[in-house]
Amino acid sequence: MSWAKALAVWILIVIAESIHGIIRQLFIAPAVGEMFSRQIGVLIGSAIIFAIAWACIRWINARLFAEQLRVGLLWVVLIAIFEFSL
């Protein structure tokens, strides 16, 4: 398993989610309202993260469940640090 690749995929997730948030604020929120756009955003954001993780898991070379769990936990910790630092 490659921790550097796991970190690179996390950066990709952060970029994708940032673009998703910008699009949500600019286009979806004015059309449907802030609350509903946040609810839609949770579903779309989850799908984006799942798609990126699913597409990259072999590249990261995390084949065992324990390795995949460690990568996921790393991403959760890094996302929490990123969000709280903003």
Sequence and secondary structure as in RCSB ss.txt:
>XXXX:A:sequence
MSWAKALAVWILIVIAESIHGIIRQLFIAPAVGEMFSRQIGVLIGSAIIFAIAWACIRWINARLFAEQLRVGLLW
VVLIAIFEFSL
>XXXX:A:secstr
  HHHHHHHHHHHHHHHHHHHHHIIIIIHHHH HHHHHHHHHHHHHHHHHHHHHHHHHHHT  SHHHHHHHHHHH
HHHHHHHHHH 
